[in-house]
Amino acid sequence: MKLRALTAHIPAFDQDAVADVVWKLQKVEDEIVWTKRVALPPLPRSEPMDKVVELADLNKEVLFSIVHLDSKDPRVTEVPKALEPENAYASILVRRLDDVDKLSKLLAEIEPEKASRLSLTFSDYFVVTPYFPSGTGDVALPSLSASVLYVSEFDRNQEVQALAKADELAKIYAGNLGLKYLGLDVSLSPWKEESVGRVIEQLSGRKLFEPSHLSTVFEINQRVFKAAVLAKVNALGFSEVMLPVAEDDVLTQRVSEGSLRLRDLISLSFVCVAGLDMIAVRADRDLLASLIKAMYAVYYVKRRPVGMRVIPTPGGDVVLKKFGRVVETQM
């Protein structure tokens, strides 16, 4: 088990306050903490985007979720510029479908590396989660949250113990950092060989994808919810099964084989998966617009935050520095 993200949520664009938190995060050197992160609040009109982005220069080893805009904001078209620093992340809040054309154009034209650090968040409000790019600092006080990599423990039916231990450690870090503790995003998320796709296949006894996997994912989520209750964890953010294709070896393999397709991932999102995540798709505006509409429909039905992070490709696979080869997902 690892703390996948230890995330400080800062409610204001105060350089001194952000620098202080970054300095404190630097002191956390425990191996159990995988990444250290800072999430900033939605960007008000009074804050120049270029000045805010400079905060990412405070420490290149800390990840910054730094620009969060409503899709109605005219500065949405400038978001790619905000992603020049490789440790900068951004999200766009989609409350309605008025801006599909603008968003599909943005996604079709953004560079793949930057696209891996940009999400559309379908929700009525900005999300407070340690997961980037969607995680924001939309909080009242400087706070701390964490996410957990616990696929191996889930395999061994030790998810309650893993979440309880993670919660205990995160509370200690919050106290040491002088931050209010918010809780854990208990999402079951993968990293490469620690595959959620493999968990689904083992529990179902079937190779991805078949319609029966919808019930399997639903059952996994029930286990996650139950574990959070038994561990007495305050669950926040998405707190659902996550299927980021480029981060999961089995999902990547199934996409490569053609047995797992876009339509399958969309259907899974209806049964409590956090959205379309880290998938390579053709940089076709009509296709991207249809995906945005589909994810909005999922959000409207679920009434829970849903994310979308896609990597545009002119056709074929894409190679990213952090993730390696990302296989194009077919419709």
VMD Tcl script that draws the C-alpha trace (Angstrom):
set ca {
  {0.00 0.00 0.00}
  {1.17 3.49 -0.84}
  {-0.26 6.95 -0.46}
  {-0.57 7.61 -4.16}
  {-1.04 11.33 -3.56}
  {-0.58 13.52 -0.52}
  {-2.39 16.67 -1.61}
  {-2.51 20.07 0.04}
  {-5.60 22.09 -0.93}
  {-4.91 25.83 -0.76}
  {-7.95 28.18 -0.92}
  {-6.15 31.32 -2.14}
  {-3.48 32.39 -4.63}
  {-1.12 33.56 -1.91}
  {2.45 32.90 -3.01}
  {3.79 32.96 0.56}
  {1.15 30.48 1.75}
  {1.75 28.17 -1.21}
  {5.54 28.40 -0.76}
  {5.16 27.53 2.93}
  {3.10 24.42 2.15}
  {5.53 23.35 -0.58}
  {8.44 23.76 1.86}
  {6.63 21.57 4.41}
  {5.77 18.95 1.80}
  {9.45 18.76 0.87}
  {10.16 17.54 4.39}
  {7.92 14.48 3.88}
  {10.45 11.90 2.69}
  {8.70 8.64 3.66}
  {8.77 5.99 0.93}
  {5.09 5.26 1.45}
  {4.25 8.68 -0.03}
  {4.42 8.36 -3.81}
  {3.62 11.92 -4.93}
  {3.27 15.28 -3.19}
  {0.78 17.73 -4.64}
  {-0.76 21.18 -4.28}
  {-4.28 21.95 -5.52}
  {-5.30 25.57 -6.02}
  {-8.83 27.01 -6.14}
  {-10.90 27.90 -9.21}
  {-9.22 30.80 -11.01}
  {-11.07 34.10 -10.47}
  {-11.18 36.74 -13.19}
  {-8.95 38.97 -11.05}
  {-6.01 36.55 -11.13}
  {-3.77 36.65 -14.24}
  {-3.31 33.09 -15.47}
  {0.36 33.54 -16.34}
  {1.23 34.75 -12.84}
  {-0.61 31.85 -11.23}
  {1.20 29.33 -13.41}
  {4.52 30.65 -12.10}
  {3.69 29.00 -8.77}
  {4.56 25.67 -10.38}
  {8.18 26.84 -10.45}
  {8.35 26.74 -6.64}
  {9.31 23.07 -6.77}
  {9.46 20.91 -9.89}
  {9.06 17.71 -7.83}
  {5.69 18.82 -6.47}
  {2.67 18.50 -8.77}
  {0.39 21.53 -9.04}
  {-3.27 21.41 -10.05}
  {-3.10 25.06 -10.86}
  {-5.80 26.30 -13.28}
  {-9.49 25.45 -12.87}
  {-12.05 27.22 -15.04}
  {-15.75 26.96 -15.82}
  {-16.32 26.03 -19.46}
  {-18.09 29.41 -19.91}
  {-14.88 31.26 -19.04}
  {-13.37 32.86 -22.19}
  {-9.89 31.96 -20.89}
  {-10.55 28.27 -21.53}
  {-8.79 28.58 -24.89}
  {-5.63 29.69 -23.02}
  {-5.43 26.57 -20.86}
  {-2.79 24.85 -23.05}
  {-0.41 27.74 -22.28}
  {-0.90 27.08 -18.56}
  {0.34 23.53 -19.06}
  {3.82 24.49 -20.25}
  {5.40 23.47 -16.89}
  {5.51 19.67 -16.83}
  {4.31 19.62 -13.21}
  {1.22 21.76 -13.95}
  {-2.30 20.34 -14.25}
  {-5.64 21.94 -15.13}
  {-9.35 21.16 -15.28}
  {-12.42 22.60 -16.97}
  {-15.77 22.35 -15.20}
  {-18.64 21.35 -17.51}
  {-22.03 22.12 -15.96}
  {-24.00 22.04 -19.22}
  {-23.51 21.30 -22.91}
  {-23.44 24.86 -24.24}
  {-19.69 24.79 -24.92}
  {-19.23 21.45 -26.70}
  {-17.85 23.01 -29.89}
  {-15.27 25.06 -28.01}
  {-14.20 22.10 -25.86}
  {-13.99 19.61 -28.71}
  {-11.79 22.03 -30.66}
  {-9.52 22.47 -27.65}
  {-9.16 18.71 -27.14}
  {-8.56 18.08 -30.83}
  {-5.70 20.59 -31.00}
  {-3.90 20.24 -27.65}
  {-0.52 18.49 -27.60}
  {-0.67 14.90 -26.23}
  {1.68 15.55 -23.28}
  {-0.45 18.50 -22.17}
  {-3.66 16.56 -22.75}
  {-2.49 14.01 -20.16}
  {-2.58 16.84 -17.61}
  {-6.00 18.27 -18.49}
  {-9.41 16.95 -17.52}
  {-12.99 17.90 -18.17}
  {-14.95 17.55 -14.94}
  {-18.69 17.05 -15.36}
  {-20.29 18.32 -12.18}
  {-22.25 21.19 -10.68}
  {-19.21 22.16 -8.61}
  {-15.43 22.00 -8.61}
  {-14.24 18.74 -7.09}
  {-12.07 18.42 -4.00}
  {-10.01 15.29 -4.52}
  {-6.32 14.40 -4.31}
  {-6.56 13.04 -7.87}
  {-5.27 15.31 -10.60}
  {-6.12 17.00 -12.90}
  {-9.61 17.39 -11.39}
  {-8.58 18.07 -7.79}
  {-9.00 21.71 -6.71}
  {-8.41 23.87 -3.66}
  {-12.08 24.84 -3.43}
  {-11.99 24.68 0.38}
  {-12.47 27.13 3.26}
  {-9.15 26.44 4.99}
  {-5.77 25.05 3.92}
  {-6.39 21.32 4.01}
  {-4.93 17.90 3.24}
  {-6.33 14.82 1.52}
  {-4.79 11.61 0.22}
  {-5.41 8.81 -2.24}
  {-4.29 5.20 -1.92}
  {-2.73 2.63 -4.23}
  {-4.10 -0.59 -2.73}
  {-4.88 -2.98 -5.59}
  {-2.66 -5.71 -4.07}
  {-4.38 -5.40 -0.70}
  {-7.78 -5.51 -2.42}
  {-6.70 -8.77 -4.10}
  {-5.98 -10.22 -0.66}
  {-9.27 -8.97 0.84}
  {-7.30 -6.53 3.02}
  {-8.85 -3.33 1.73}
  {-10.25 -2.32 5.13}
  {-6.83 -2.58 6.78}
  {-5.18 -0.70 3.90}
  {-7.62 2.20 4.06}
  {-7.46 2.37 7.86}
  {-3.65 2.53 7.78}
  {-3.67 5.14 5.01}
  {-6.16 7.26 6.94}
  {-4.08 7.06 10.10}
  {-0.91 8.11 8.26}
  {-2.63 10.94 6.38}
  {-3.98 12.34 9.66}
  {-0.45 12.39 11.06}
  {0.86 14.19 7.96}
  {-1.97 16.74 8.18}
  {-1.05 17.45 11.79}
  {2.65 17.79 10.99}
  {1.89 20.12 8.07}
  {-0.56 22.22 10.08}
  {-3.42 21.50 7.67}
  {-7.03 20.53 8.24}
  {-7.54 16.86 7.40}
  {-10.30 16.19 4.87}
  {-10.10 12.42 4.32}
  {-9.28 9.92 1.58}
  {-10.43 9.49 -1.98}
  {-10.87 5.71 -1.67}
  {-11.02 5.08 -5.42}
  {-9.56 1.73 -6.44}
  {-7.05 2.94 -9.04}
  {-4.28 1.10 -10.88}
  {-0.67 1.68 -11.74}
  {0.72 -0.52 -14.50}
  {1.06 -4.10 -13.18}
  {-1.16 -3.28 -10.18}
  {-4.11 -3.60 -12.51}
  {-7.76 -2.95 -11.78}
  {-8.52 -4.58 -15.14}
  {-6.98 -7.79 -13.82}
  {-9.13 -7.54 -10.66}
  {-12.26 -7.29 -12.82}
  {-11.23 -10.28 -14.93}
  {-10.33 -12.43 -11.93}
  {-13.58 -11.70 -10.10}
  {-15.72 -12.24 -13.20}
  {-13.74 -15.15 -14.62}
  {-14.02 -13.48 -18.04}
  {-11.71 -11.45 -20.25}
  {-12.61 -7.80 -20.75}
  {-15.07 -6.81 -22.15}
  {-18.43 -8.55 -21.64}
  {-21.74 -7.11 -20.40}
  {-21.35 -9.08 -17.17}
  {-18.46 -6.80 -16.25}
  {-20.90 -4.00 -15.47}
  {-22.16 -5.96 -12.48}
  {-18.60 -6.90 -11.55}
  {-17.53 -3.25 -11.41}
  {-20.66 -2.43 -9.43}
  {-19.79 -5.17 -6.93}
  {-16.21 -3.90 -6.60}
  {-17.55 -0.45 -5.81}
  {-19.78 -1.91 -3.14}
  {-16.71 -3.49 -1.56}
  {-14.88 -0.16 -1.72}
  {-17.79 1.68 -0.08}
  {-18.09 -0.97 2.62}
  {-14.35 -0.88 3.30}
  {-14.45 2.90 3.74}
  {-17.28 2.57 6.26}
  {-15.58 -0.21 8.20}
  {-12.28 1.69 8.21}
  {-14.16 4.77 9.46}
  {-12.75 6.87 6.63}
  {-14.22 10.13 5.41}
  {-14.46 9.33 1.68}
  {-14.28 12.32 -0.66}
  {-13.80 13.15 -4.32}
  {-14.62 10.35 -6.76}
  {-14.21 7.32 -4.44}
  {-15.06 4.84 -7.21}
  {-13.36 2.28 -9.40}
  {-11.01 4.05 -11.81}
  {-10.01 2.68 -15.21}
  {-7.29 4.96 -16.63}
  {-6.29 2.90 -19.64}
  {-2.69 4.15 -20.01}
  {-2.02 3.49 -16.31}
  {-3.23 -0.12 -16.31}
  {-1.29 -2.88 -18.09}
  {-4.29 -5.18 -18.56}
  {-6.54 -2.41 -19.88}
  {-3.80 -1.35 -22.29}
  {-3.44 -4.93 -23.50}
  {-7.19 -5.37 -24.02}
  {-7.41 -2.09 -25.96}
  {-4.49 -3.23 -28.10}
  {-6.26 -6.53 -28.79}
  {-9.47 -4.68 -29.69}
  {-11.58 -6.45 -27.05}
  {-11.99 -3.27 -24.96}
  {-13.39 -0.33 -26.90}
  {-14.63 3.20 -26.30}
  {-18.26 2.11 -26.15}
  {-17.35 -0.44 -23.45}
  {-15.60 2.16 -21.30}
  {-18.54 4.54 -21.70}
  {-21.00 1.85 -20.61}
  {-18.85 1.00 -17.58}
  {-18.97 4.66 -16.53}
  {-22.71 4.30 -15.89}
  {-22.08 1.71 -13.17}
  {-19.80 3.80 -11.02}
  {-16.52 4.24 -12.83}
  {-15.15 7.76 -12.57}
  {-15.20 8.46 -16.32}
  {-13.11 8.14 -19.49}
  {-9.51 8.42 -18.34}
  {-6.15 8.37 -20.12}
  {-7.42 7.05 -23.43}
  {-5.94 7.90 -26.82}
  {-8.56 8.79 -29.42}
  {-8.53 10.28 -32.91}
  {-8.23 14.07 -32.90}
  {-11.60 14.32 -34.61}
  {-13.86 17.11 -33.37}
  {-17.08 15.21 -34.09}
  {-15.85 12.17 -32.17}
  {-14.64 14.29 -29.26}
  {-17.93 16.19 -29.17}
  {-19.83 12.89 -29.00}
  {-17.63 11.74 -26.10}
  {-18.24 14.99 -24.22}
  {-22.00 14.54 -24.68}
  {-21.79 10.92 -23.56}
  {-19.90 11.83 -20.39}
  {-22.38 14.59 -19.65}
  {-25.18 12.02 -19.98}
  {-23.34 9.72 -17.55}
  {-23.00 12.58 -15.07}
  {-26.65 13.58 -15.48}
  {-27.80 10.03 -14.73}
  {-25.36 9.34 -11.88}
  {-25.47 12.80 -10.32}
  {-21.88 12.25 -9.24}
  {-18.74 13.97 -10.57}
  {-17.44 12.36 -13.77}
  {-14.07 13.03 -15.41}
  {-12.78 12.86 -18.98}
  {-9.09 12.86 -19.91}
  {-8.32 11.98 -23.51}
  {-5.12 12.06 -25.54}
  {-5.63 13.24 -29.15}
  {-3.90 11.30 -31.89}
  {-3.85 11.81 -35.68}
  {-4.27 8.04 -35.90}
  {-2.41 5.25 -34.17}
  {-0.66 5.14 -30.82}
  {0.91 8.00 -28.85}
  {4.12 7.90 -26.77}
  {4.13 9.94 -23.55}
  {7.11 10.53 -21.27}
  {5.44 9.31 -18.09}
  {3.17 6.60 -19.46}
  {5.04 5.21 -22.44}
  {3.00 4.00 -25.41}
  {-0.70 4.83 -25.17}
  {-2.72 2.61 -27.52}
  {-5.46 4.27 -29.58}
  {-8.88 3.17 -28.34}
  {-11.31 2.23 -31.09}
  {-15.00 3.08 -30.99}
}
mol new
graphics top color blue
foreach p $ca { graphics top sphere $p radius 0.5 }
foreach p [lrange $ca 0 end-1] q [lrange $ca 1 end] { graphics top cylinder $p $q radius 0.2 }
display resetview
